[in-house]
Amino acid sequence: MQDSAAYKRSAEMATAARDKTASVWSSIASSNMVQNTSSRMGSAFGAAKTRISASMSQHNISGAAAGGAAPAAEGEKPAAGAADAAKPTNGTEAK
C-alpha cells in the first residue's frame, strides 16, 4: 500500500501542507504587529498585578494599623482570636 502512487501523493501533499502552515504561523508570530500587541498585553498584565498586589497590601496594613487583625483571604477562616485583637492583654479586662 505504501508503494502506491496515491499513498505517495497524499504523503507529499500532507508534508507540503504542514510546511506551509508552519511557515505562515512563523510569519505571523514574527510580525511587528503581533510582537507589539504581545508586549503591550504583557505590560498591562504586569501593571494590573502590581496594582492589585499593592492594593491588597495597603488593605492589610490599613486594617492592622486600625487595631484589627489583617482580614482573612477570601475563603479562609479568620485567625484564632482575631475578634479579640482589640482587647487588653495586660491582665485587665475591658468592662
C-alpha positions, 0 to 999 in steps of 0.5 A: 500500500505504501508503494502506491502512487496515491499513498505517495501523493497524499504523503507529499501533499500532507508534508507540503501542507504542514510546511506551509502552515508552519511557515505562515504561523512563523510569519505571523508570530514574527510580525511587528504587529503581533510582537507589539500587541504581545508586549503591550498585553504583557505590560498591562498584565504586569501593571494590573498585578502590581496594582492589585498586589499593592492594593491588597497590601495597603488593605492589610496594613490599613486594617492592622494599623486600625487595631484589627487583625489583617482580614482573612483571604477570601475563603479562609477562616479568620485567625484564632482570636482575631475578634479579640485583637482589640482587647487588653492583654495586660491582665485587665479586662475591658468592662 
